Amino acid sequence: MDNNVLQAGTAIADITPPLEVGLLTSSVQGTYAPFTAVRLPLKARILVLVSGNEKVALVSLDLLALNDTSVDGWDAFKTGLSAEIAPEHIILTCTHTHTAPESVALSELYLSKEYREWLNEMQQRINMAISAAIRSAKECRVSIGSTRLDDYSLQRRIPTAEGITMSDALQPVTVEMMNREPVDRRVHAVRFTDNSDRAIATIVHAVCHPVHEMCLPHISPDFPGELCLALQETAWAGMPLFLNGAAGDVNPPTVSGGAGDARRHGRALAGVVEKAVWTSAIATGFAVMHMEMDFPIRSSVNVSNPLDALARINAVAIGPLAILFLPGEPFTETAMEIEYRSPFAYTLVAAYAENSIGYIPTAEAFDAGGYETGPGKWSFLAPVTAQLLEEAALHLLDQLHHKKRV
């Protein structure tokens, strides 16, 4: 096949766990509890791109996150996902829904028999779905869309006399709180269509914590799942796939409000995507790059598995578009700086990708303090990490841009 011909194929797998594979109830205390019901099933949504002999799989999981400890070894887990695509060309992202299993080893759930059985079953289902996506691949064109969604996200770190406070603790949300920066309310979409202009898939990229149902004892994909359900009802979207941005410091206005809030958010997001302004279509192959690097761990935090701090960074280029996949929970400011300095005309910065390395606050955020700075299992990296991540990501994008040109 011509290396400039791009093919795309899709598949969806159900990864809903048994109720016993419970939800995180406190990251600080390291506790979890069983679910009581399934409101909506959790999905793995797979988009495989093929160009010549190269293949890459983008896998969006309705999960909180994953790390080396929780999957009992990252390399072995990735290897088991496909015999047809190299592990470094399978890029996992999590939507970061908080009504999914506690899958980051913040508690001892990952040691349970029920969790391990579910993890193995999930690995097998993703494996089969990747194979199905490869078999369904067909020649495609790509369009890039942009829009925005107001009123559903805000900068959640609010300075008070007592220090940094989460926005959901200060209700009702004021106009001043909604106007605080930085917050990125842009919504980006990447649509794949076949040669007859029939939809294959639509990637939606937006920035917000999915915590509408946080700590509610049912399984749910929160607003990303509601977005996907709404897009599936249309004829133009194909398979929807959600990529969450650098939402480490961005929340919806209210938290734990329930399914109604998640549904409204998801459907509002689908509505603006349908009205997005689209660029001309791109018909070209792709390029992909992968890198790994160790980040420094704070001496005050006991991290029993150093591989939980190993960052895996990936980037995929399609024409003038680059999608950068960062691990952990970087802040909005970091993503916007990467986008500004990127050599590509369009750069989407997705977070919660590959193995989680916890929160990645900016140096200024460490000076101010707050939940995201820890220290604890959810935040254990040194204050310099955001700068190191930014420079590593830009280096990778520069290399990818050069590879794409040659």
C-alpha positions as CSV (number, residue, x, y, z in Angstrom):
1,M,0.0,0.0,0.0
2,D,1.1,3.6,-0.7
3,N,2.6,5.1,2.4
4,N,0.6,8.3,1.7
5,V,-2.8,6.5,1.7
6,L,-4.5,6.6,5.1
7,Q,-6.9,3.9,6.2
8,A,-9.1,4.0,9.4
9,G,-11.0,1.3,11.2
10,T,-13.0,1.2,14.4
11,A,-14.3,-1.1,17.1
12,I,-15.9,-0.9,20.5
13,A,-15.5,-3.3,23.4
14,D,-17.5,-3.4,26.7
15,I,-15.1,-3.2,29.7
16,T,-17.7,-2.8,32.5
17,P,-16.4,-4.5,35.6
18,P,-18.3,-6.6,38.2
19,L,-19.7,-4.5,41.0
20,E,-17.1,-5.8,43.4
21,V,-14.4,-4.1,41.4
22,G,-15.3,-0.9,43.2
23,L,-14.8,2.8,43.0
24,L,-12.3,5.1,44.8
25,T,-13.9,6.8,47.8
26,S,-10.8,8.6,49.1
27,S,-7.4,9.1,47.4
28,V,-6.0,10.6,50.7
29,Q,-7.2,7.6,52.8
30,G,-6.7,5.0,50.1
31,T,-10.2,3.6,50.4
32,Y,-12.6,2.0,47.9
33,A,-16.1,0.5,48.0
34,P,-18.1,-1.9,45.8
35,F,-20.5,-0.4,43.2
36,T,-24.2,-0.9,43.7
37,A,-25.4,-0.7,40.1
38,V,-24.5,0.0,36.5
39,R,-26.0,3.3,35.2
40,L,-24.2,3.1,31.9
41,P,-21.6,0.5,30.7
42,L,-18.0,1.4,30.3
43,K,-16.5,1.1,26.8
44,A,-13.1,0.8,25.1
45,R,-13.3,2.7,21.8
46,I,-10.6,1.9,19.3
47,L,-9.5,3.8,16.2
48,V,-6.8,2.1,14.1
49,L,-4.9,4.0,11.5
50,V,-3.0,2.2,8.7
51,S,-0.6,3.7,6.2
52,G,1.7,1.3,4.2
53,N,3.1,-1.2,6.7
54,E,2.5,1.1,9.7
55,K,-0.3,0.8,12.1
56,V,-1.3,2.7,15.2
57,A,-4.2,2.1,17.6
58,L,-5.8,4.9,19.6
59,V,-7.7,3.3,22.5
60,S,-10.0,5.5,24.6
61,L,-11.0,3.8,27.9
62,D,-13.9,4.8,30.1
63,L,-11.6,4.5,33.1
64,L,-10.1,6.8,35.8
65,A,-6.5,5.9,34.8
66,L,-4.0,3.0,34.8
67,N,-0.5,2.7,36.0
68,D,2.3,0.1,36.1
69,T,1.3,-1.2,39.5
70,S,-2.4,-1.5,38.8
71,V,-1.8,-3.6,35.6
72,D,0.9,-5.7,37.2
73,G,3.6,-4.5,34.7
74,W,2.9,-2.0,31.9
75,D,5.0,-3.6,29.2
76,A,3.4,-7.0,29.7
77,F,0.0,-5.5,29.7
78,K,0.6,-3.6,26.5
79,T,2.1,-6.6,24.8
80,G,-1.0,-8.6,25.5
81,L,-3.2,-6.1,23.8
82,S,-2.3,-7.1,20.2
83,A,-0.2,-9.5,18.2
84,E,-0.7,-7.2,15.1
85,I,0.4,-3.8,16.4
86,A,3.6,-3.1,18.3
87,P,3.0,-2.1,22.0
88,E,4.5,1.3,21.5
89,H,2.0,1.9,18.6
90,I,-0.9,1.2,20.9
91,I,-1.8,4.4,22.6
92,L,-4.1,4.1,25.6
93,T,-6.0,7.1,27.0
94,C,-8.5,7.3,29.8
95,T,-11.5,9.6,29.8
96,H,-10.9,10.0,33.6
97,T,-14.4,9.2,34.7
98,H,-14.6,9.0,38.5
99,T,-17.4,6.4,38.4
100,A,-15.2,3.6,37.1
101,P,-13.0,1.2,39.0
102,E,-10.2,2.4,41.3
103,S,-7.6,1.4,38.7
104,V,-4.6,3.4,39.8
105,A,-3.5,1.4,42.9
106,L,-4.4,4.2,45.3
107,S,-6.0,1.5,47.4
108,E,-5.5,-2.2,47.7
109,L,-8.3,-3.1,45.2
110,Y,-5.7,-4.0,42.6
111,L,-4.6,-7.0,44.7
112,S,-8.1,-8.5,44.8
113,K,-9.0,-11.6,42.8
114,E,-12.1,-9.8,41.3
115,Y,-9.9,-6.9,40.0
116,R,-7.3,-9.2,38.5
117,E,-9.9,-11.3,36.7
118,W,-11.6,-8.1,35.3
119,L,-8.2,-6.7,34.2
120,N,-7.4,-9.9,32.3
121,E,-10.9,-9.9,30.7
122,M,-10.5,-6.3,29.7
123,Q,-7.1,-7.0,28.1
124,Q,-8.6,-9.8,26.0
125,R,-11.6,-7.7,24.9
126,I,-9.4,-4.8,23.8
127,N,-7.2,-7.4,21.9
128,M,-10.2,-8.7,20.0
129,A,-11.5,-5.2,19.3
130,I,-8.1,-4.0,17.9
131,S,-8.1,-7.0,15.5
132,A,-11.7,-6.1,14.5
133,A,-10.7,-2.5,13.9
134,I,-7.8,-3.5,11.7
135,R,-10.1,-5.8,9.6
136,S,-12.6,-2.9,9.1
137,A,-10.0,-0.4,8.0
138,K,-10.8,1.5,4.8
139,E,-9.3,4.4,2.9
140,C,-10.3,7.7,4.5
141,R,-10.0,11.5,4.6
142,V,-9.6,13.7,7.6
143,S,-11.3,17.0,8.6
144,I,-10.5,19.1,11.6
145,G,-13.2,21.1,13.4
146,S,-13.2,23.7,16.1
147,T,-15.8,25.3,18.4
148,R,-16.2,26.0,22.1
149,L,-18.5,25.1,25.0
150,D,-19.1,27.8,27.7
151,D,-20.7,27.4,31.1
152,Y,-19.5,23.8,31.7
153,S,-16.0,24.2,33.0
154,L,-13.9,26.5,35.2
155,Q,-10.5,26.9,36.8
156,R,-11.1,24.9,40.0
157,R,-8.2,26.2,42.1
158,I,-9.6,29.2,44.0
159,P,-7.3,31.2,46.4
160,T,-8.9,32.0,49.7
161,A,-7.6,33.3,53.1
162,E,-7.2,29.6,54.1
163,G,-5.3,28.7,51.0
164,I,-6.2,27.1,47.7
165,T,-9.7,25.7,47.8
166,M,-11.6,23.5,45.2
167,S,-14.3,25.4,43.3
168,D,-17.0,22.9,44.2
169,A,-16.6,23.8,47.9
170,L,-17.6,27.4,47.1
171,Q,-21.2,27.2,45.9
172,P,-22.9,28.8,44.2
173,V,-20.3,29.5,41.6
174,T,-19.9,33.3,41.1
175,V,-19.3,35.1,37.8
176,E,-15.8,36.0,39.1
177,M,-15.1,32.3,39.7
178,M,-16.3,31.3,36.2
179,N,-14.1,34.0,34.7
180,R,-10.9,32.9,36.4
181,E,-8.0,31.8,34.2
182,P,-6.5,29.7,32.9
183,V,-9.3,27.6,31.5
184,D,-9.6,26.2,28.0
185,R,-13.2,25.9,26.8
186,R,-12.3,25.2,23.2
187,V,-13.6,21.9,21.7
188,H,-11.7,20.3,18.8
189,A,-13.0,17.5,16.6
190,V,-11.2,15.2,14.1
191,R,-13.6,13.5,11.6
192,F,-12.7,10.5,9.5
193,T,-14.8,9.7,6.4
194,D,-14.5,7.2,3.6
195,N,-14.3,8.0,-0.1
196,S,-18.1,8.2,-0.3
197,D,-18.1,10.8,2.6
198,R,-19.6,8.3,5.0
199,A,-18.5,8.7,8.6
200,I,-16.0,6.3,10.1
201,A,-15.1,8.0,13.4
202,T,-15.0,11.4,15.1
203,I,-12.5,12.2,17.8
204,V,-13.7,14.9,20.3
205,H,-11.1,16.7,22.4
206,A,-12.3,18.8,25.4
207,V,-10.9,19.8,28.8
208,C,-12.7,19.0,32.0
209,H,-12.7,16.6,34.9
210,P,-15.6,14.1,34.6
211,V,-16.8,14.4,38.2
212,H,-20.5,15.0,37.8
213,E,-21.1,11.5,39.4
214,M,-17.9,11.3,41.6
215,C,-18.4,9.1,44.7
216,L,-21.8,8.1,43.6
217,P,-21.9,4.2,43.9
218,H,-22.9,3.4,40.3
219,I,-20.8,2.6,37.3
220,S,-20.9,5.4,34.6
221,P,-18.7,6.9,31.9
222,D,-19.9,10.4,33.1
223,F,-20.2,13.2,30.5
224,P,-17.7,11.6,28.0
225,G,-20.0,8.6,27.8
226,E,-23.0,10.7,27.4
227,L,-21.3,12.7,24.6
228,C,-20.5,9.4,22.8
229,L,-24.1,8.2,23.2
230,A,-25.4,11.5,21.8
231,L,-23.1,11.4,18.8
232,Q,-24.0,7.7,18.1
233,E,-27.5,8.9,17.5
234,T,-26.4,11.1,14.6
235,A,-25.6,9.9,11.0
236,W,-22.5,12.1,10.6
237,A,-20.2,11.1,13.5
238,G,-19.4,7.4,13.0
239,M,-17.8,6.0,16.1
240,P,-17.2,8.7,18.6
241,L,-13.9,8.7,20.6
242,F,-13.3,11.2,23.5
243,L,-9.9,12.6,24.4
244,N,-9.7,14.6,27.6
245,G,-7.2,17.5,27.7
246,A,-5.0,18.8,30.4
247,A,-7.8,19.0,33.0
248,G,-5.7,18.7,36.2
249,D,-7.0,22.1,37.3
250,V,-10.4,22.2,35.5
251,N,-13.7,21.1,37.0
252,P,-17.4,21.5,36.0
253,P,-19.2,24.1,38.1
254,T,-20.7,21.5,40.4
255,V,-19.4,18.1,41.5
256,S,-21.3,14.9,42.3
257,G,-24.6,16.4,41.1
258,G,-25.6,13.2,39.5
259,A,-26.5,11.6,36.1
260,G,-28.6,14.6,35.0
261,D,-25.6,16.9,35.1
262,A,-23.5,14.4,33.2
263,R,-26.1,14.0,30.5
264,R,-26.6,17.7,30.1
265,H,-22.8,18.2,29.8
266,G,-22.4,15.4,27.3
267,R,-25.3,16.4,25.1
268,A,-24.2,20.1,25.1
269,L,-20.8,19.0,24.0
270,A,-22.3,16.9,21.2
271,G,-24.4,19.8,20.2
272,V,-21.5,22.2,19.7
273,V,-19.4,19.6,17.9
274,E,-22.2,19.1,15.4
275,K,-22.0,22.8,14.6
276,A,-18.2,23.0,14.5
277,V,-16.4,25.0,11.8
278,W,-14.5,22.4,9.7
279,T,-11.3,22.9,7.7
280,S,-10.8,21.3,4.3
281,A,-10.2,17.6,4.3
282,I,-6.8,16.0,4.5
283,A,-5.9,12.9,2.6
284,T,-2.5,11.7,3.7
285,G,-0.7,9.1,5.7
286,F,0.4,9.4,9.3
287,A,3.6,9.4,11.4
288,V,3.9,8.3,15.0
289,M,6.6,8.8,17.7
290,H,7.1,7.4,21.2
291,M,9.5,8.4,24.0
292,E,10.0,7.5,27.7
293,M,11.7,9.4,30.5
294,D,12.0,9.2,34.3
295,F,10.8,12.1,36.3
296,P,12.1,13.0,39.8
297,I,10.1,11.8,42.8
298,R,9.8,14.0,45.8
299,S,11.8,12.7,48.7
300,S,8.8,13.2,51.0
301,V,6.7,10.6,49.2
302,N,7.2,6.9,49.4
303,V,6.7,5.4,45.9
304,S,7.1,1.7,46.1
305,N,7.2,1.2,42.4
306,P,9.5,3.6,40.5
307,L,8.0,2.5,37.2
308,D,4.9,4.5,38.3
309,A,6.9,7.6,37.6
310,L,8.1,6.5,34.2
311,A,6.5,8.9,31.6
312,R,5.5,7.5,28.3
313,I,4.8,10.3,25.8
314,N,3.3,9.7,22.3
315,A,2.4,11.8,19.3
316,V,0.6,11.1,16.0
317,A,0.8,13.4,13.0
318,I,-1.8,13.5,10.2
319,G,-0.9,16.3,7.7
320,P,-0.8,19.6,9.6
321,L,-2.4,18.0,12.7
322,A,-0.5,16.6,15.7
323,I,-2.2,14.8,18.6
324,L,0.1,14.7,21.6
325,F,-0.6,12.2,24.4
326,L,0.7,13.1,27.8
327,P,0.6,10.9,30.9
328,G,-0.9,11.9,34.2
329,E,-2.8,15.1,35.0
330,P,-1.0,18.2,33.7
331,F,-2.5,21.6,34.1
332,T,-4.1,23.7,31.4
333,E,-1.3,26.2,31.4
334,T,1.2,23.5,30.4
335,A,-0.9,22.2,27.5
336,M,-1.5,25.7,26.2
337,E,2.2,26.5,26.2
338,I,3.0,23.3,24.3
339,E,0.3,24.1,21.8
340,Y,1.6,27.6,21.3
341,R,5.2,26.4,20.7
342,S,4.3,23.4,18.6
343,P,5.6,23.3,15.0
344,F,2.3,22.0,13.8
345,A,-0.6,24.1,12.5
346,Y,-3.0,22.2,14.7
347,T,-2.0,20.5,18.0
348,L,-4.3,18.7,20.4
349,V,-2.9,17.9,23.8
350,A,-4.5,14.9,25.3
351,A,-3.8,13.9,28.9
352,Y,-4.5,10.7,31.0
353,A,-2.6,8.8,28.4
354,E,-0.7,5.6,28.9
355,N,0.4,5.0,32.5
356,S,-0.7,7.6,35.0
357,I,2.1,9.5,36.8
358,G,-0.3,11.5,39.0
359,Y,-0.8,15.3,39.1
360,I,1.7,17.5,37.3
361,P,1.1,21.0,38.8
362,T,3.0,24.0,37.5
363,A,5.8,25.4,39.7
364,E,3.6,28.3,40.6
365,A,0.9,25.9,41.8
366,F,3.4,24.2,44.1
367,D,4.1,27.6,45.6
368,A,0.4,28.1,46.2
369,G,-0.3,24.6,47.5
370,G,-3.6,22.8,47.3
371,Y,-4.8,19.2,46.8
372,E,-3.2,18.7,43.4
373,T,0.3,19.3,44.9
374,G,-0.1,16.5,47.5
375,P,2.1,15.0,48.6
376,G,0.6,11.5,48.3
377,K,0.1,8.7,45.9
378,W,-2.0,11.0,43.6
379,S,0.8,13.6,43.5
380,F,4.4,12.5,44.1
381,L,6.6,14.1,41.4
382,A,9.0,17.0,41.9
383,P,7.9,20.6,41.2
384,V,10.2,20.8,38.2
385,T,8.2,18.0,36.4
386,A,5.8,20.3,34.5
387,Q,8.7,22.1,32.9
388,L,10.5,18.8,32.1
389,L,7.3,17.4,30.5
390,E,6.8,20.5,28.4
391,E,10.3,20.5,27.0
392,A,10.2,16.7,26.3
393,A,6.8,17.1,24.6
394,L,8.1,19.9,22.4
395,H,11.2,17.9,21.5
396,L,9.0,15.0,20.4
397,L,6.8,17.2,18.3
398,D,9.9,18.8,16.6
399,Q,11.1,15.3,15.8
400,L,7.7,14.2,14.5
401,H,7.4,17.4,12.4
402,H,10.8,16.6,10.8
403,K,9.8,13.0,10.2
404,K,6.5,14.0,8.6
405,R,8.3,16.4,6.2
406,V,10.9,13.9,5.1
